[in-house]
Amino acid sequence: MSDIAIHQLATAGTLSGSEILPVDDGTATLRTTVAAIRQGLAAAGHGHAMADVEGLQAALNAKVPLAAPVFTGAVTVPSGSAASTAVSPSGDRDTGLFFPATDTVALATGGAVRLSIANNGYIALAPADQRVRIIGSSNPNLDIENQAGADNEKLWRLNVNGGQFSIQTLTDAYNAAATAFQVARSGLSVTMVTVGGGIGNESLRVVVASGASRCITVTGSSGGDPAIGTSAGRLALGAVPVLPSYTVATLPTAAARGLIYVSDGSGGKRLAVSDGAGWRWPDGATVS
């Protein structure tokens, strides 16, 4: 606005506001009142008062698109709670994301915390007595991969397929996975547990056999005979060990050292030891 000239009043007492003043705006001489000048010079007259901007925020908010808004900066939301989440679907405030503590994010459904992730990276499921259910296809896999995430970067797989549950270590996308642990079942009953390889290539197998309450079969190891041992001390058995039983006519090969029971040994002898070349009684005599 250009400058205006207000002609000086004659000496007078307190102005009432109704006095008429000549005003020169540069093009013409106009007349106004002292009250009008006072209002123009007041803060409210220039839109400085809060009352002059009431409703402005609502007007600005109305200009934000309701459908697919695009933000160009960070969006900050309140911390929220399980009952009133910070980010939620319309009309369902007790379901969504909230932030229960610094550097912590949580997920709530129905007003209850279901999952939280703290700043140490730990994932907590809550309530603690709730089940975790992963719903997938009829043969779902749960893969753990390294950061690259390609098929040939998988570290291990939790697999459910054809009535069998297994944990597999994967080599690449095209080679067969090496099964480290596997549970085979029929219906709701477990029929076999293997460790160290898939069925037929395992190092330890436990088979549920008809009429047997327990069974452990050691079928092999990597590059040598099956071995059960300890890193220090003795191997303690809680029951009487049962040796394999043979007759003199059916003695197994003696190429490996071993201990067996011979049911028809001469002179009532029963315990036989292999020295790698033949079977002998504890006194050193050849089994006969």
Summary of the structure (lengths in Angstrom):
residues: 288
radius of gyration: 44.3
end to end distance: 128.1
largest distance: 151.9
contacts: 586
relative contact order: 0.04
helix: 11%
strand: 30%
